[in-house]
Amino acid sequence: MIDVERRSRATEAFFGRRKGKALRGQQAETLEALLPQYIVDLSAPAPQPLNDLFPVQTERLRLEIGFGGGEHLIHRALEQPTTGFIGVEPFVNSMQKLLARVGETGARNIRVYNDDATQLLDWLPDDCLDQIDLLYPDPWPKKKHWKRRFVSQVNLTRFHRVLKPGALFCFASDIDTYVNWTLQHCQTHGGFEWTARNAADWLTPYEGWPSTRYEAKARREGRSSAYLTFRKI
């Protein structure tokens, strides 16, 4: 089909920046102090149950891949204190922003991973997550780079393995080609059912949705967003 479908663990690569502007003194200190407390250690087996990752009791588990500035992740964690959230973000500056907010708010239902999300997905046990969020991922708009998009048959199979039966995969983007790409890939995969019944279902933001800087930028540039929800079948 396309190159992305033939990727395997031996040939996958992380595409994207890991560092931006150098962290200032206090920012660097925050990252150094908090990251060891909140990072998921993949060198140890996943706890059974996975809820034991968190120091507070959790009833549901959600994974957000590429949390950017962390606005959505911290909002949801504070909104849903009995849900455990795992956030993945390799970009150092974004990780620092999130952990600073965690320190300010005292949120205890968050854990993070600062490298390739596929490594974490492969570490997770079967049928352990209630939801996966992939919100405004890098669209790689040039056609020659589409193979770098995170949505692929390989990664959808990873999602399918770790999601509980009936659990959700939520995808948001303002790039039409990526929205269509995701719809086509989920249909081809066969393990996911698109839940939309009418246009309002995918044009309306998720319940309790906090607007993010990426969404605000899209609106300023005249692009509308799509909010897709798929159920594991």
URCOR-V546571 format. One record per residue. RES is the residue in one small letter. PHI is phi as a letter, one per 30 degrees, with the letter a starting at -180 (* if undefined). NEAR is the number of other ideal C-beta (glycine too) atoms within 8 Angstrom. Layout:
# URCOR-V546571
res	phi	near
RES	PHI	NEAR
RES	PHI	NEAR
This chain:
# URCOR-V546571
res	phi	near
m	*	3
i	b	6
d	e	6
v	d	12
e	d	9
r	c	5
r	d	9
s	b	7
r	e	6
a	d	4
t	c	6
e	d	10
a	b	4
f	d	7
f	c	6
g	k	7
r	d	5
r	c	6
k	b	7
g	c	6
k	d	4
a	d	4
l	d	9
r	d	6
g	e	5
q	d	6
q	d	10
a	d	10
e	d	8
t	d	12
l	d	13
e	d	7
a	d	8
l	c	12
l	e	12
p	d	6
q	d	6
y	c	10
i	d	10
v	d	10
d	c	5
l	d	8
s	d	3
a	c	5
p	d	3
a	d	9
p	d	8
q	c	6
p	d	6
l	d	12
n	e	10
d	d	7
l	d	9
f	c	11
p	d	3
v	b	7
q	d	6
t	b	11
e	c	5
r	b	10
l	b	14
r	b	14
l	c	15
e	c	16
i	c	11
g	i	13
f	d	14
g	h	14
g	d	9
g	i	13
e	e	10
h	d	14
l	d	13
i	d	14
h	d	10
r	d	13
a	d	13
l	d	9
e	d	7
q	b	9
p	d	8
t	c	8
t	c	14
g	d	14
f	c	14
i	c	15
g	c	14
v	c	15
e	a	13
p	d	10
f	d	12
v	e	12
n	d	10
s	d	12
m	d	13
q	d	13
k	d	10
l	d	17
l	d	14
a	d	11
r	d	11
v	d	13
g	d	9
e	d	6
t	c	8
g	i	6
a	d	10
r	c	7
n	c	13
i	b	15
r	b	12
v	b	15
y	b	13
n	c	10
d	b	8
d	d	8
a	d	10
t	d	10
q	d	10
l	d	15
l	e	12
d	d	8
w	d	8
l	d	11
p	d	8
d	d	5
d	h	8
c	c	11
l	c	12
d	c	10
q	a	13
i	b	15
d	c	10
l	b	13
l	c	13
y	h	10
p	d	13
d	e	9
p	d	9
w	h	9
p	d	6
k	d	6
k	e	4
k	d	4
h	c	9
w	e	12
k	d	7
r	d	8
r	d	14
f	d	10
v	d	12
s	a	11
q	d	11
v	d	11
n	d	11
l	d	14
t	d	10
r	d	11
f	e	13
h	d	11
r	d	9
v	d	14
l	d	15
k	d	9
p	e	6
g	i	5
a	d	12
l	c	11
f	c	15
c	c	14
f	b	14
a	b	13
s	a	12
d	c	10
i	c	9
d	e	5
t	d	9
y	d	12
v	d	12
n	d	8
w	e	11
t	d	12
l	e	10
q	d	8
h	d	12
c	d	12
q	d	8
t	d	7
h	d	11
g	i	5
g	c	8
f	b	14
e	c	6
w	d	10
t	d	8
a	d	9
r	c	4
n	a	5
a	d	6
a	d	6
d	d	10
w	c	10
l	c	8
t	c	6
p	e	7
y	d	8
e	e	3
g	i	7
w	d	8
p	c	7
s	d	6
t	c	12
r	d	8
y	d	9
e	d	12
a	d	9
k	d	8
a	d	11
r	d	9
r	d	6
e	c	6
g	i	4
r	c	8
s	c	7
s	c	10
a	c	10
y	b	13
l	c	13
t	b	14
f	c	13
r	c	11
k	d	14
i	b	5
